Amino acid sequence: MGISNFWFYTIMIIAISHVIVGFVYLLYKLSTKKKDNQENE
């Protein structure tokens, strides 16, 4: 039972960190796009 909990938590940590990294990347891309648009105007 202990080893299955290890794999469950490992996969959950990878999945949650993947979502967080994707969200941060999306915010980064959106913020750089806004700055580029303001400079062009």
C-alpha positions in Angstrom: 0.0 0.0 0.0 2.9 2.4 0.8 4.4 2.1 -2.7 1.1 2.9 -4.4 0.7 6.1 -2.3 4.2 7.1 -3.4 3.3 6.8 -7.1 0.0 8.5 -6.5 1.6 11.5 -4.8 4.4 11.6 -7.4 2.0 11.7 -10.3 -0.2 14.3 -8.6 2.8 16.6 -7.8 3.9 16.4 -11.5 0.4 17.1 -12.7 -0.2 20.1 -10.4 3.3 21.5 -11.1 2.6 21.2 -14.8 -0.6 23.2 -14.5 1.1 25.9 -12.4 4.0 26.2 -14.9 1.6 26.4 -17.8 -0.4 29.1 -16.0 2.7 31.1 -15.3 3.9 30.7 -18.9 0.5 31.9 -20.1 0.6 35.0 -17.9 4.2 35.7 -19.1 3.2 35.5 -22.7 0.1 37.7 -22.2 2.1 40.3 -20.2 4.9 40.6 -22.9 2.2 40.9 -25.6 0.6 43.9 -23.8 4.0 45.6 -23.4 4.7 45.1 -27.2 1.3 46.6 -28.1 1.8 49.6 -25.9 5.3 50.3 -27.4 3.9 50.1 -31.0 1.1 52.7 -30.3 
